[in-house]
């Protein structure tokens, strides 16, 4: 009897609607990203510290800039890679 109740959901207009798992949906996934730029910038900034090339203030500031930009590029790529858009008849779900 529970199966019959689950099959007859009614919406606000009183018409029977399909259960949520039977609704047609289109899923768009995030674009596959090439993370080489972020990894390269992060490693370049970190290697400047490891190799002792940060004696001058400008070199240290440039190394920190590379580290920060590398992390930001990687974060942006990971966020875009893991994002999914689901389009259903009742709206868009991100």
Backbone as XML, in Angstrom:
<?xml version="1.0"?>
<chain id="A" units="angstrom">
  <residue number="1" name="UNK">
    <atom name="N" x="0.818" y="-1.197" z="0.000"/>
    <atom name="CA" x="0.000" y="0.000" z="0.000"/>
    <atom name="C" x="0.862" y="1.261" z="0.000"/>
  </residue>
  <residue number="2" name="UNK">
    <atom name="N" x="2.038" y="1.183" z="0.613"/>
    <atom name="CA" x="2.929" y="2.342" z="0.640"/>
    <atom name="C" x="3.404" y="2.701" z="-0.758"/>
  </residue>
  <residue number="3" name="UNK">
    <atom name="N" x="3.560" y="1.706" z="-1.637"/>
    <atom name="CA" x="3.973" y="1.980" z="-3.008"/>
    <atom name="C" x="2.925" y="2.790" z="-3.743"/>
  </residue>
  <residue number="4" name="UNK">
    <atom name="N" x="1.681" y="2.517" z="-3.506"/>
    <atom name="CA" x="0.606" y="3.247" z="-4.170"/>
    <atom name="C" x="0.578" y="4.689" z="-3.697"/>
  </residue>
  <residue number="5" name="UNK">
    <atom name="N" x="0.806" y="4.906" z="-2.399"/>
    <atom name="CA" x="0.805" y="6.264" z="-1.854"/>
    <atom name="C" x="1.970" y="7.060" z="-2.416"/>
  </residue>
  <residue number="6" name="UNK">
    <atom name="N" x="3.144" y="6.457" z="-2.560"/>
    <atom name="CA" x="4.296" y="7.161" z="-3.096"/>
    <atom name="C" x="4.125" y="7.519" z="-4.564"/>
  </residue>
  <residue number="7" name="UNK">
    <atom name="N" x="3.341" y="6.756" z="-5.286"/>
    <atom name="CA" x="3.161" y="7.000" z="-6.711"/>
    <atom name="C" x="2.172" y="8.117" z="-7.001"/>
  </residue>
  <residue number="8" name="UNK">
    <atom name="N" x="1.357" y="8.521" z="-6.045"/>
    <atom name="CA" x="0.310" y="9.505" z="-6.319"/>
    <atom name="C" x="0.527" y="10.773" z="-5.517"/>
  </residue>
  <residue number="9" name="UNK">
    <atom name="N" x="1.632" y="11.451" z="-5.761"/>
    <atom name="CA" x="1.851" y="12.766" z="-5.161"/>
    <atom name="C" x="1.016" y="13.788" z="-5.913"/>
  </residue>
  <residue number="10" name="UNK">
    <atom name="N" x="0.382" y="14.677" z="-5.200"/>
    <atom name="CA" x="-0.417" y="15.711" z="-5.859"/>
    <atom name="C" x="0.239" y="17.059" z="-5.617"/>
  </residue>
  <residue number="11" name="UNK">
    <atom name="N" x="0.274" y="17.894" z="-6.646"/>
    <atom name="CA" x="0.824" y="19.235" z="-6.472"/>
    <atom name="C" x="-0.280" y="20.206" z="-6.062"/>
  </residue>
  <residue number="12" name="UNK">
    <atom name="N" x="0.003" y="21.502" z="-6.097"/>
    <atom name="CA" x="-0.949" y="22.505" z="-5.625"/>
    <atom name="C" x="-2.214" y="22.557" z="-6.478"/>
  </residue>
  <residue number="13" name="UNK">
    <atom name="N" x="-2.118" y="22.177" z="-7.744"/>
    <atom name="CA" x="-3.297" y="22.226" z="-8.605"/>
    <atom name="C" x="-4.153" y="20.979" z="-8.472"/>
  </residue>
  <residue number="14" name="UNK">
    <atom name="N" x="-3.671" y="19.979" z="-7.739"/>
    <atom name="CA" x="-4.434" y="18.759" z="-7.549"/>
    <atom name="C" x="-4.077" y="17.673" z="-8.546"/>
  </residue>
  <residue number="15" name="UNK">
    <atom name="N" x="-3.233" y="17.991" z="-9.548"/>
    <atom name="CA" x="-2.845" y="16.987" z="-10.539"/>
    <atom name="C" x="-1.766" y="16.085" z="-9.947"/>
  </residue>
  <residue number="16" name="UNK">
    <atom name="N" x="-1.798" y="14.833" z="-10.324"/>
    <atom name="CA" x="-0.805" y="13.886" z="-9.823"/>
    <atom name="C" x="0.534" y="14.160" z="-10.480"/>
  </residue>
  <residue number="17" name="UNK">
    <atom name="N" x="1.576" y="14.277" z="-9.665"/>
    <atom name="CA" x="2.930" y="14.531" z="-10.164"/>
    <atom name="C" x="3.767" y="13.273" z="-10.020"/>
  </residue>
  <residue number="18" name="UNK">
    <atom name="N" x="4.799" y="13.162" z="-10.831"/>
    <atom name="CA" x="5.693" y="12.010" z="-10.756"/>
    <atom name="C" x="6.562" y="12.148" z="-9.513"/>
  </residue>
  <residue number="19" name="UNK">
    <atom name="N" x="6.984" y="11.042" z="-8.922"/>
    <atom name="CA" x="7.884" y="11.132" z="-7.773"/>
    <atom name="C" x="9.191" y="11.814" z="-8.176"/>
  </residue>
  <residue number="20" name="UNK">
    <atom name="N" x="9.899" y="12.404" z="-7.210"/>
    <atom name="CA" x="11.103" y="13.180" z="-7.548"/>
    <atom name="C" x="12.156" y="12.386" z="-8.307"/>
  </residue>
  <residue number="21" name="UNK">
    <atom name="N" x="12.297" y="11.084" z="-8.046"/>
    <atom name="CA" x="13.324" y="10.315" z="-8.743"/>
    <atom name="C" x="12.963" y="10.016" z="-10.191"/>
  </residue>
  <residue number="22" name="UNK">
    <atom name="N" x="11.685" y="10.187" z="-10.580"/>
    <atom name="CA" x="11.263" y="9.897" z="-11.945"/>
    <atom name="C" x="11.220" y="11.144" z="-12.818"/>
  </residue>
  <residue number="23" name="UNK">
    <atom name="N" x="11.445" y="12.313" z="-12.251"/>
    <atom name="CA" x="11.423" y="13.540" z="-13.031"/>
    <atom name="C" x="12.628" y="13.593" z="-13.960"/>
  </residue>
  <residue number="24" name="UNK">
    <atom name="N" x="12.440" y="14.049" z="-15.185"/>
    <atom name="CA" x="13.596" y="14.171" z="-16.082"/>
    <atom name="C" x="14.500" y="15.319" z="-15.623"/>
  </residue>
  <residue number="25" name="UNK">
    <atom name="N" x="15.784" y="15.080" z="-15.666"/>
    <atom name="CA" x="16.726" y="16.122" z="-15.287"/>
    <atom name="C" x="17.942" y="16.052" z="-16.197"/>
  </residue>
  <residue number="26" name="UNK">
    <atom name="N" x="18.546" y="17.205" z="-16.397"/>
    <atom name="CA" x="19.765" y="17.313" z="-17.185"/>
    <atom name="C" x="20.857" y="17.785" z="-16.239"/>
  </residue>
  <residue number="27" name="UNK">
    <atom name="N" x="21.973" y="17.083" z="-16.205"/>
    <atom name="CA" x="23.074" y="17.417" z="-15.298"/>
    <atom name="C" x="24.249" y="17.917" z="-16.130"/>
  </residue>
  <residue number="28" name="UNK">
    <atom name="N" x="24.701" y="19.139" z="-15.827"/>
    <atom name="CA" x="25.901" y="19.710" z="-16.440"/>
    <atom name="C" x="26.995" y="19.686" z="-15.392"/>
  </residue>
  <residue number="29" name="UNK">
    <atom name="N" x="28.139" y="19.153" z="-15.761"/>
    <atom name="CA" x="29.269" y="19.085" z="-14.841"/>
    <atom name="C" x="30.243" y="20.207" z="-15.157"/>
  </residue>
  <residue number="30" name="UNK">
    <atom name="N" x="31.094" y="20.517" z="-14.175"/>
    <atom name="CA" x="32.110" y="21.538" z="-14.377"/>
    <atom name="C" x="33.094" y="21.120" z="-15.457"/>
  </residue>
  <residue number="31" name="UNK">
    <atom name="N" x="33.721" y="22.103" z="-16.061"/>
    <atom name="CA" x="34.655" y="21.804" z="-17.142"/>
    <atom name="C" x="35.928" y="21.180" z="-16.578"/>
  </residue>
  <residue number="32" name="UNK">
    <atom name="N" x="36.490" y="20.205" z="-17.272"/>
    <atom name="CA" x="37.775" y="19.661" z="-16.809"/>
    <atom name="C" x="38.854" y="20.732" z="-16.971"/>
  </residue>
  <residue number="33" name="UNK">
    <atom name="N" x="39.575" y="20.962" z="-15.914"/>
    <atom name="CA" x="40.537" y="22.056" z="-15.896"/>
    <atom name="C" x="41.961" y="21.533" z="-15.953"/>
  </residue>
  <residue number="34" name="UNK">
    <atom name="N" x="42.836" y="22.316" z="-16.541"/>
    <atom name="CA" x="44.257" y="22.027" z="-16.552"/>
    <atom name="C" x="44.882" y="22.834" z="-15.412"/>
  </residue>
  <residue number="35" name="UNK">
    <atom name="N" x="45.322" y="22.152" z="-14.380"/>
    <atom name="CA" x="45.814" y="22.819" z="-13.174"/>
    <atom name="C" x="47.318" y="23.069" z="-13.199"/>
  </residue>
  <residue number="36" name="UNK">
    <atom name="N" x="47.915" y="23.028" z="-14.370"/>
    <atom name="CA" x="49.368" y="23.184" z="-14.473"/>
    <atom name="C" x="49.810" y="24.583" z="-14.064"/>
  </residue>
  <residue number="37" name="UNK">
    <atom name="N" x="49.055" y="25.595" z="-14.418"/>
    <atom name="CA" x="49.449" y="26.971" z="-14.094"/>
    <atom name="C" x="49.505" y="27.168" z="-12.586"/>
  </residue>
  <residue number="38" name="UNK">
    <atom name="N" x="48.474" y="26.719" z="-11.868"/>
    <atom name="CA" x="48.465" y="26.874" z="-10.415"/>
    <atom name="C" x="49.571" y="26.089" z="-9.737"/>
  </residue>
  <residue number="39" name="UNK">
    <atom name="N" x="49.785" y="24.852" z="-10.172"/>
    <atom name="CA" x="50.844" y="24.025" z="-9.573"/>
    <atom name="C" x="52.213" y="24.625" z="-9.855"/>
  </residue>
  <residue number="40" name="UNK">
    <atom name="N" x="52.427" y="25.096" z="-11.077"/>
    <atom name="CA" x="53.718" y="25.675" z="-11.442"/>
    <atom name="C" x="54.009" y="26.939" z="-10.647"/>
  </residue>
  <residue number="41" name="UNK">
    <atom name="N" x="53.024" y="27.804" z="-10.513"/>
    <atom name="CA" x="53.252" y="29.035" z="-9.758"/>
    <atom name="C" x="53.494" y="28.746" z="-8.283"/>
  </residue>
  <residue number="42" name="UNK">
    <atom name="N" x="52.747" y="27.799" z="-7.732"/>
    <atom name="CA" x="52.935" y="27.434" z="-6.336"/>
    <atom name="C" x="54.322" y="26.846" z="-6.104"/>
  </residue>
  <residue number="43" name="UNK">
    <atom name="N" x="54.745" y="25.950" z="-6.972"/>
    <atom name="CA" x="56.072" y="25.347" z="-6.824"/>
    <atom name="C" x="57.192" y="26.353" z="-7.070"/>
  </residue>
  <residue number="44" name="UNK">
    <atom name="N" x="56.993" y="27.274" z="-8.000"/>
    <atom name="CA" x="58.016" y="28.294" z="-8.258"/>
    <atom name="C" x="58.186" y="29.211" z="-7.058"/>
  </residue>
  <residue number="45" name="UNK">
    <atom name="N" x="57.084" y="29.619" z="-6.458"/>
    <atom name="CA" x="57.190" y="30.469" z="-5.269"/>
    <atom name="C" x="57.801" y="29.740" z="-4.095"/>
  </residue>
  <residue number="46" name="UNK">
    <atom name="N" x="57.408" y="28.477" z="-3.896"/>
    <atom name="CA" x="57.960" y="27.703" z="-2.786"/>
    <atom name="C" x="59.432" y="27.394" z="-3.002"/>
  </residue>
  <residue number="47" name="UNK">
    <atom name="N" x="59.826" y="27.122" z="-4.249"/>
    <atom name="CA" x="61.239" y="26.814" z="-4.500"/>
    <atom name="C" x="62.126" y="28.029" z="-4.300"/>
  </residue>
  <residue number="48" name="UNK">
    <atom name="N" x="61.600" y="29.232" z="-4.505"/>
    <atom name="CA" x="62.398" y="30.433" z="-4.243"/>
    <atom name="C" x="62.760" y="30.523" z="-2.767"/>
  </residue>
  <residue number="49" name="UNK">
    <atom name="N" x="61.844" y="30.138" z="-1.893"/>
    <atom name="CA" x="62.150" y="30.129" z="-0.462"/>
    <atom name="C" x="63.138" y="29.015" z="-0.119"/>
  </residue>
  <residue number="50" name="UNK">
    <atom name="N" x="62.946" y="27.838" z="-0.719"/>
    <atom name="CA" x="63.816" y="26.701" z="-0.415"/>
    <atom name="C" x="65.247" y="26.914" z="-0.913"/>
  </residue>
  <residue number="51" name="UNK">
    <atom name="N" x="65.410" y="27.624" z="-2.034"/>
    <atom name="CA" x="66.735" y="27.828" z="-2.601"/>
    <atom name="C" x="67.424" y="29.063" z="-2.043"/>
  </residue>
  <residue number="52" name="UNK">
    <atom name="N" x="66.775" y="29.772" z="-1.147"/>
    <atom name="CA" x="67.394" y="30.931" z="-0.503"/>
    <atom name="C" x="67.516" y="32.145" z="-1.412"/>
  </residue>
  <residue number="53" name="UNK">
    <atom name="N" x="66.604" y="32.314" z="-2.335"/>
    <atom name="CA" x="66.669" y="33.453" z="-3.249"/>
    <atom name="C" x="65.847" y="34.639" z="-2.763"/>
  </residue>
  <residue number="54" name="UNK">
    <atom name="N" x="65.502" y="34.664" z="-1.495"/>
    <atom name="CA" x="64.626" y="35.725" z="-0.991"/>
    <atom name="C" x="65.367" y="36.657" z="-0.039"/>
  </residue>
  <residue number="55" name="UNK">
    <atom name="N" x="66.641" y="36.933" z="-0.323"/>
    <atom name="CA" x="67.402" y="37.860" z="0.521"/>
    <atom name="C" x="66.947" y="39.299" z="0.315"/>
  </residue>
  <residue number="56" name="UNK">
    <atom name="N" x="66.570" y="39.637" z="-0.889"/>
    <atom name="CA" x="66.107" y="40.983" z="-1.217"/>
    <atom name="C" x="64.598" y="41.024" z="-1.009"/>
  </residue>
  <residue number="57" name="UNK">
    <atom name="N" x="64.082" y="42.151" z="-0.524"/>
    <atom name="CA" x="62.660" y="42.277" z="-0.235"/>
    <atom name="C" x="61.811" y="42.041" z="-1.479"/>
  </residue>
  <residue number="58" name="UNK">
    <atom name="N" x="62.248" y="42.585" z="-2.618"/>
    <atom name="CA" x="61.454" y="42.434" z="-3.839"/>
    <atom name="C" x="61.358" y="40.965" z="-4.249"/>
  </residue>
  <residue number="59" name="UNK">
    <atom name="N" x="62.423" y="40.215" z="-4.092"/>
    <atom name="CA" x="62.401" y="38.787" z="-4.444"/>
    <atom name="C" x="61.469" y="38.021" z="-3.506"/>
  </residue>
  <residue number="60" name="UNK">
    <atom name="N" x="61.476" y="38.370" z="-2.227"/>
    <atom name="CA" x="60.565" y="37.711" z="-1.285"/>
    <atom name="C" x="59.116" y="38.060" z="-1.588"/>
  </residue>
  <residue number="61" name="UNK">
    <atom name="N" x="58.852" y="39.327" z="-1.911"/>
    <atom name="CA" x="57.491" y="39.732" z="-2.257"/>
    <atom name="C" x="57.021" y="39.034" z="-3.530"/>
  </residue>
  <residue number="62" name="UNK">
    <atom name="N" x="57.908" y="38.878" z="-4.495"/>
    <atom name="CA" x="57.546" y="38.184" z="-5.729"/>
    <atom name="C" x="57.292" y="36.701" z="-5.468"/>
  </residue>
  <residue number="63" name="UNK">
    <atom name="N" x="58.078" y="36.084" z="-4.589"/>
    <atom name="CA" x="57.860" y="34.678" z="-4.256"/>
    <atom name="C" x="56.522" y="34.495" z="-3.548"/>
  </residue>
  <residue number="64" name="UNK">
    <atom name="N" x="56.192" y="35.391" z="-2.605"/>
    <atom name="CA" x="54.895" y="35.292" z="-1.935"/>
    <atom name="C" x="53.750" y="35.507" z="-2.919"/>
  </residue>
  <residue number="65" name="UNK">
    <atom name="N" x="53.948" y="36.401" z="-3.881"/>
    <atom name="CA" x="52.932" y="36.640" z="-4.900"/>
    <atom name="C" x="52.685" y="35.376" z="-5.729"/>
  </residue>
  <residue number="66" name="UNK">
    <atom name="N" x="53.767" y="34.684" z="-6.087"/>
    <atom name="CA" x="53.622" y="33.437" z="-6.847"/>
    <atom name="C" x="52.904" y="32.378" z="-6.019"/>
  </residue>
  <residue number="67" name="UNK">
    <atom name="N" x="53.218" y="32.276" z="-4.742"/>
    <atom name="CA" x="52.558" y="31.289" z="-3.883"/>
    <atom name="C" x="51.066" y="31.595" z="-3.775"/>
  </residue>
  <residue number="68" name="UNK">
    <atom name="N" x="50.728" y="32.841" z="-3.529"/>
    <atom name="CA" x="49.319" y="33.221" z="-3.364"/>
    <atom name="C" x="48.551" y="33.013" z="-4.663"/>
  </residue>
  <residue number="69" name="UNK">
    <atom name="N" x="49.105" y="33.446" z="-5.795"/>
    <atom name="CA" x="48.416" y="33.255" z="-7.070"/>
    <atom name="C" x="48.298" y="31.780" z="-7.415"/>
  </residue>
  <residue number="70" name="UNK">
    <atom name="N" x="49.312" y="30.983" z="-7.090"/>
    <atom name="CA" x="49.224" y="29.547" z="-7.337"/>
    <atom name="C" x="48.083" y="28.910" z="-6.561"/>
  </residue>
  <residue number="71" name="UNK">
    <atom name="N" x="47.956" y="29.289" z="-5.292"/>
    <atom name="CA" x="46.859" y="28.756" z="-4.472"/>
    <atom name="C" x="45.509" y="29.217" z="-5.014"/>
  </residue>
  <residue number="72" name="UNK">
    <atom name="N" x="45.412" y="30.470" z="-5.421"/>
    <atom name="CA" x="44.144" y="30.981" z="-5.957"/>
    <atom name="C" x="43.767" y="30.303" z="-7.274"/>
  </residue>
  <residue number="73" name="UNK">
    <atom name="N" x="44.744" y="30.074" z="-8.149"/>
    <atom name="CA" x="44.455" y="29.358" z="-9.396"/>
    <atom name="C" x="43.987" y="27.939" z="-9.111"/>
  </residue>
  <residue number="74" name="UNK">
    <atom name="N" x="44.665" y="27.246" z="-8.193"/>
    <atom name="CA" x="44.252" y="25.885" z="-7.852"/>
    <atom name="C" x="42.858" y="25.858" z="-7.231"/>
  </residue>
  <residue number="75" name="UNK">
    <atom name="N" x="42.576" y="26.797" z="-6.342"/>
    <atom name="CA" x="41.263" y="26.858" z="-5.713"/>
    <atom name="C" x="40.167" y="27.114" z="-6.746"/>
  </residue>
  <residue number="76" name="UNK">
    <atom name="N" x="40.405" y="28.045" z="-7.656"/>
    <atom name="CA" x="39.422" y="28.327" z="-8.703"/>
    <atom name="C" x="39.192" y="27.134" z="-9.612"/>
  </residue>
  <residue number="77" name="UNK">
    <atom name="N" x="40.265" y="26.428" z="-9.954"/>
    <atom name="CA" x="40.120" y="25.241" z="-10.803"/>
    <atom name="C" x="39.346" y="24.140" z="-10.088"/>
  </residue>
  <residue number="78" name="UNK">
    <atom name="N" x="39.637" y="23.929" z="-8.817"/>
    <atom name="CA" x="38.937" y="22.884" z="-8.067"/>
    <atom name="C" x="37.462" y="23.218" z="-7.873"/>
  </residue>
  <residue number="79" name="UNK">
    <atom name="N" x="37.155" y="24.491" z="-7.625"/>
    <atom name="CA" x="35.754" y="24.886" z="-7.473"/>
    <atom name="C" x="34.980" y="24.699" z="-8.770"/>
  </residue>
  <residue number="80" name="UNK">
    <atom name="N" x="35.588" y="25.060" z="-9.895"/>
    <atom name="CA" x="34.904" y="24.898" z="-11.177"/>
    <atom name="C" x="34.786" y="23.433" z="-11.562"/>
  </residue>
  <residue number="81" name="UNK">
    <atom name="N" x="35.776" y="22.621" z="-11.214"/>
    <atom name="CA" x="35.777" y="21.206" z="-11.561"/>
    <atom name="C" x="34.702" y="20.436" z="-10.788"/>
  </residue>
  <residue number="82" name="UNK">
    <atom name="N" x="34.429" y="20.830" z="-9.538"/>
    <atom name="CA" x="33.481" y="20.110" z="-8.691"/>
    <atom name="C" x="32.057" y="20.650" z="-8.753"/>
  </residue>
  <residue number="83" name="UNK">
    <atom name="N" x="31.790" y="21.654" z="-9.536"/>
    <atom name="CA" x="30.456" y="22.259" z="-9.590"/>
    <atom name="C" x="29.566" y="21.503" z="-10.558"/>
  </residue>
  <residue number="84" name="UNK">
    <atom name="N" x="28.331" y="21.253" z="-10.137"/>
    <atom name="CA" x="27.337" y="20.578" z="-10.977"/>
    <atom name="C" x="26.084" y="21.439" z="-11.057"/>
  </residue>
  <residue number="85" name="UNK">
    <atom name="N" x="25.513" y="21.511" z="-12.247"/>
    <atom name="CA" x="24.253" y="22.200" z="-12.450"/>
    <atom name="C" x="23.209" y="21.156" z="-12.834"/>
  </residue>
  <residue number="86" name="UNK">
    <atom name="N" x="22.109" y="21.102" z="-12.086"/>
    <atom name="CA" x="21.043" y="20.144" z="-12.365"/>
    <atom name="C" x="19.812" y="20.944" z="-12.801"/>
  </residue>
  <residue number="87" name="UNK">
    <atom name="N" x="19.368" y="20.685" z="-14.019"/>
    <atom name="CA" x="18.192" y="21.377" z="-14.566"/>
    <atom name="C" x="17.024" y="20.414" z="-14.505"/>
  </residue>
  <residue number="88" name="UNK">
    <atom name="N" x="15.988" y="20.798" z="-13.775"/>
    <atom name="CA" x="14.753" y="20.012" z="-13.675"/>
    <atom name="C" x="13.595" y="20.879" z="-14.151"/>
  </residue>
  <residue number="89" name="UNK">
    <atom name="N" x="12.428" y="20.285" z="-14.169"/>
    <atom name="CA" x="11.269" y="21.056" z="-14.607"/>
    <atom name="C" x="10.861" y="22.117" z="-13.589"/>
  </residue>
  <residue number="90" name="UNK">
    <atom name="N" x="11.298" y="21.975" z="-12.326"/>
    <atom name="CA" x="10.950" y="22.978" z="-11.323"/>
    <atom name="C" x="12.022" y="24.041" z="-11.135"/>
  </residue>
  <residue number="91" name="UNK">
    <atom name="N" x="13.163" y="23.929" z="-11.811"/>
    <atom name="CA" x="14.164" y="24.984" z="-11.713"/>
    <atom name="C" x="15.581" y="24.460" z="-11.857"/>
  </residue>
  <residue number="92" name="UNK">
    <atom name="N" x="16.515" y="25.357" z="-11.597"/>
    <atom name="CA" x="17.944" y="25.063" z="-11.697"/>
    <atom name="C" x="18.504" y="24.891" z="-10.294"/>
  </residue>
  <residue number="93" name="UNK">
    <atom name="N" x="19.237" y="23.817" z="-10.090"/>
    <atom name="CA" x="19.876" y="23.536" z="-8.790"/>
    <atom name="C" x="21.378" y="23.491" z="-8.997"/>
  </residue>
  <residue number="94" name="UNK">
    <atom name="N" x="22.111" y="24.292" z="-8.216"/>
    <atom name="CA" x="23.575" y="24.332" z="-8.332"/>
    <atom name="C" x="24.178" y="23.634" z="-7.141"/>
  </residue>
</chain>
